[in-house]
């Protein structure tokens, strides 16, 4: 009886431990789901950053292409300026040869030369600015390529993390299912132990009643045996008295 009670108590303790473990497992499942959702959100944000980086890269490449086109135009302007300056120089020489008649033409040629030189200086200045822009653009392209690689690595890491969270979530779900099954078995065993304990109590009560009844029967038997002994003793005494009376009667008749 005591062993059954101990077993039932141990089953209750195991059940409580399993319930606590299931609660922890449920919490772990919830955390895994939250982590998976968070990684999904992070992945979406990184994907948005990657799209922005790709778009910026495209803009920078277009800027680089336009810079090259402008540089080609500046180079053509420089060539035109050099040729104009050369033509103005030749015109000045010819005007000098013409003497008084070429004086007006010489003034025009000199102005053209000045404009050509000014155009050349402006072209050189623009070329320098375009060169700086191209260098900055090239640096920006390299920086954006580095950012793009980092973003790609971030996307890969997030995808790996998402896979890990999904695996953990699946494992936790399996553990939770197994714990639920164990709880069901423990619940059934606890009920059976409680039923067995009740039956043992009934049996103990019945055994007590049987013991009490057996004691009563034994006491009654002892009383009956004593009465029978007393009756036997009385019968012997009566038999002796009867014999004595018979002898006395016989003596009386003889007299």
C-alpha positions as CSV (number, residue, x, y, z in Angstrom):
1,X,0.0,0.0,0.0
2,X,2.8,2.4,0.9
3,X,4.7,1.5,-2.3
4,X,1.7,2.4,-4.4
5,X,1.3,5.8,-2.6
6,X,5.1,6.5,-3.2
7,X,4.7,5.5,-6.9
8,X,1.7,7.8,-7.3
9,X,3.5,10.7,-5.6
10,X,6.6,10.1,-7.9
11,X,4.3,10.1,-11.0
12,X,2.8,13.4,-9.9
13,X,6.3,14.9,-9.5
14,X,7.3,13.7,-12.9
15,X,4.1,15.1,-14.4
16,X,4.8,18.5,-12.8
17,X,8.4,18.4,-14.2
18,X,7.0,17.5,-17.6
19,X,4.5,20.4,-17.5
20,X,7.3,22.8,-16.5
21,X,9.4,21.5,-19.4
22,X,6.5,21.9,-21.8
23,X,6.1,25.5,-20.7
24,X,9.8,26.1,-21.4
25,X,9.4,24.4,-24.7
26,X,6.4,26.5,-25.6
27,X,8.4,29.6,-24.7
28,X,11.3,28.4,-26.9
29,X,8.9,27.8,-29.8
30,X,7.5,31.4,-29.3
31,X,11.1,32.8,-29.2
32,X,12.0,30.9,-32.3
33,X,9.0,32.2,-34.2
34,X,9.8,35.8,-33.1
35,X,13.4,35.3,-34.2
36,X,12.2,33.9,-37.6
37,X,9.8,36.9,-38.0
38,X,12.6,39.3,-37.0
39,X,15.0,37.8,-39.4
40,X,12.4,38.0,-42.2
41,X,12.0,41.7,-41.4
42,X,15.7,42.2,-41.3
43,X,16.1,40.3,-44.6
44,X,13.5,42.5,-46.2
45,X,15.2,45.7,-45.0
46,X,18.6,44.4,-46.3
47,X,17.0,43.5,-49.6
48,X,15.7,47.1,-49.7
49,X,19.2,48.4,-49.0
50,X,20.6,46.2,-51.7
51,X,18.1,47.6,-54.2
52,X,19.0,51.1,-53.2
53,X,22.7,50.3,-53.6
54,X,22.2,48.7,-57.0
55,X,20.2,51.8,-58.1
56,X,22.9,54.1,-56.8
57,X,25.5,52.1,-58.6
58,X,23.5,52.4,-61.8
59,X,23.3,56.2,-61.3
60,X,27.1,56.4,-60.7
61,X,27.8,54.4,-63.8
62,X,25.6,56.8,-65.8
63,X,27.4,59.7,-64.3
64,X,30.7,58.2,-65.2
65,X,29.6,57.6,-68.7
66,X,28.3,61.3,-69.0
67,X,31.6,62.5,-67.6
68,X,33.5,60.6,-70.3
69,X,31.2,62.1,-72.9
70,X,31.7,65.7,-71.5
71,X,35.5,65.0,-71.5
72,X,35.3,64.1,-75.1
73,X,33.5,67.3,-75.9
74,X,36.1,69.3,-73.9
75,X,38.8,67.6,-75.8
76,X,37.1,68.6,-79.1
77,X,36.7,72.2,-77.8
78,X,40.4,72.3,-76.9
79,X,41.3,71.1,-80.4
80,X,39.1,73.8,-81.9
81,X,40.6,76.4,-79.7
82,X,44.1,75.4,-80.7
83,X,43.2,75.4,-84.4
84,X,41.5,78.8,-84.0
85,X,44.5,80.2,-82.2
86,X,46.7,78.9,-85.0
87,X,44.5,80.5,-87.6
88,X,44.4,83.8,-85.8
89,X,48.2,83.7,-85.6
90,X,48.4,83.1,-89.4
91,X,45.9,85.9,-90.0
92,X,48.0,88.3,-87.9
93,X,51.1,87.4,-90.0
94,X,49.2,88.0,-93.2
95,X,47.8,91.3,-91.9
96,X,51.3,92.4,-91.0
97,X,52.4,91.6,-94.5
98,X,49.6,93.7,-95.9
99,X,50.8,96.7,-94.0
100,X,48.3,99.6,-93.7
101,X,45.6,97.7,-95.5
102,X,45.8,94.8,-93.2
103,X,45.7,96.8,-90.0
104,X,41.9,96.3,-89.4
105,X,42.2,92.6,-90.2
106,X,45.1,92.3,-87.7
107,X,42.9,93.7,-84.9
108,X,40.2,91.2,-85.7
109,X,42.7,88.4,-85.8
110,X,44.1,89.4,-82.5
111,X,40.7,89.4,-80.9
112,X,40.0,86.0,-82.3
113,X,43.3,84.8,-80.9
114,X,42.4,86.1,-77.5
115,X,39.0,84.4,-77.6
116,X,40.7,81.2,-78.7
117,X,43.1,81.4,-75.8
118,X,40.3,82.1,-73.4
119,X,38.3,79.2,-74.7
120,X,41.4,77.0,-74.3
121,X,41.9,78.1,-70.7
122,X,38.2,77.5,-69.9
123,X,38.3,74.1,-71.6
124,X,41.4,73.2,-69.5
125,X,39.6,74.3,-66.3
126,X,36.5,72.3,-67.2
127,X,38.7,69.4,-68.1
128,X,40.3,69.6,-64.6
129,X,36.8,69.7,-63.0
130,X,35.7,66.7,-65.1
131,X,38.8,64.8,-64.2
132,X,38.0,65.5,-60.5
133,X,34.5,64.3,-61.0
134,X,35.7,61.2,-62.8
135,X,38.1,60.4,-60.0
136,X,35.3,60.9,-57.4
137,X,33.0,58.9,-59.5
138,X,35.5,56.1,-59.7
139,X,36.1,56.2,-55.9
140,X,32.3,56.1,-55.4
141,X,32.0,53.1,-57.7
142,X,34.6,51.3,-55.7
143,X,33.0,52.2,-52.4
144,X,29.5,51.2,-53.7
145,X,30.9,47.9,-54.9
146,X,32.3,47.3,-51.4
147,X,29.0,48.2,-49.9
148,X,27.2,45.9,-52.4
149,X,29.5,43.0,-51.4
150,X,28.8,43.7,-47.8
151,X,25.1,43.8,-48.4
152,X,25.3,40.5,-50.3
153,X,27.1,39.0,-47.4
154,X,24.5,40.4,-45.0
155,X,21.7,38.9,-47.2
156,X,23.5,35.5,-47.1
157,X,23.9,35.7,-43.3
158,X,20.2,36.6,-42.8
159,X,19.1,33.8,-45.0
160,X,21.4,31.4,-43.0
161,X,19.9,32.8,-39.8
162,X,16.4,32.4,-41.1
163,X,17.2,28.7,-41.9
164,X,18.6,28.2,-38.4
165,X,15.5,29.7,-36.8
166,X,13.3,27.5,-39.0
167,X,15.3,24.5,-37.9
168,X,15.1,25.4,-34.2
169,X,11.4,26.1,-34.6
170,X,10.9,22.6,-36.2
171,X,13.0,20.9,-33.5
172,X,11.1,22.8,-30.7
173,X,7.8,21.8,-32.2
174,X,8.9,18.2,-32.3
175,X,10.1,18.4,-28.7
176,X,6.8,20.0,-27.7
177,X,4.9,17.2,-29.4
178,X,6.9,14.5,-27.7
179,X,6.4,16.2,-24.3
180,X,2.7,16.4,-24.9
181,X,2.7,12.6,-25.7
182,X,4.7,12.0,-22.5
183,X,2.3,14.1,-20.5
184,X,-0.6,12.0,-21.9
185,X,1.2,8.8,-20.9
186,X,2.0,10.2,-17.4
187,X,-1.6,11.4,-17.0
188,X,-2.9,7.9,-17.9
189,X,-0.4,6.3,-15.5
190,X,-1.4,8.8,-12.7
191,X,-5.0,7.9,-13.2
192,X,-4.3,4.2,-13.1
193,X,-2.1,4.6,-10.0
194,X,-4.9,6.6,-8.3
195,X,-7.4,3.9,-9.3
196,X,-5.0,1.2,-8.0
197,X,-4.5,3.2,-4.8
198,X,-8.3,3.3,-4.3
199,X,-8.7,-0.4,-4.9
200,X,-5.9,-1.1,-2.5
201,X,-7.6,1.1,0.1
202,X,-10.9,-0.9,-0.5
203,X,-8.9,-4.1,-0.2
204,X,-7.3,-3.0,3.0
205,X,-10.7,-2.0,4.4
206,X,-12.1,-5.4,3.4
207,X,-9.1,-7.2,4.9
208,X,-9.6,-5.3,8.1
209,X,-13.3,-6.3,8.2
210,X,-12.3,-9.9,7.5
211,X,-9.7,-9.8,10.3
212,X,-12.3,-8.4,12.7
213,X,-14.8,-11.0,11.6
214,X,-12.2,-13.8,12.1
215,X,-11.5,-12.5,15.6
216,X,-15.1,-12.5,16.5
217,X,-15.5,-16.1,15.2
218,X,-12.5,-17.2,17.1
219,X,-13.8,-15.7,20.3
220,X,-17.2,-17.3,19.8
221,X,-15.5,-20.7,19.2
222,X,-13.5,-20.4,22.4
223,X,-16.6,-19.5,24.4
224,X,-18.4,-22.5,22.8
225,X,-15.6,-24.8,23.6
226,X,-15.5,-23.6,27.2
227,X,-19.3,-24.2,27.5
228,X,-19.0,-27.6,26.0
229,X,-16.2,-28.5,28.5
230,X,-18.4,-27.2,31.3
231,X,-21.4,-29.2,30.1
232,X,-19.2,-32.3,29.9
233,X,-17.9,-31.8,33.4
234,X,-21.5,-31.3,34.7
235,X,-22.6,-34.4,32.9
236,X,-19.9,-36.4,34.6
237,X,-20.9,-35.0,37.9
238,X,-24.6,-35.9,37.2
239,X,-23.6,-39.4,36.2
240,X,-21.7,-39.9,39.5
241,X,-24.6,-38.6,41.5
242,X,-27.0,-40.9,39.6
243,X,-24.8,-43.9,40.4
244,X,-24.7,-42.9,44.0
245,X,-28.5,-42.6,44.1
246,X,-28.8,-46.0,42.4
247,X,-26.6,-47.6,45.0
248,X,-28.5,-46.0,47.8
249,X,-31.8,-47.2,46.3
250,X,-30.5,-50.7,45.9
251,X,-29.4,-50.7,49.6
252,X,-32.7,-49.4,50.6
253,X,-34.5,-52.2,48.8
254,X,-32.3,-54.9,50.4
255,X,-33.1,-53.7,53.9
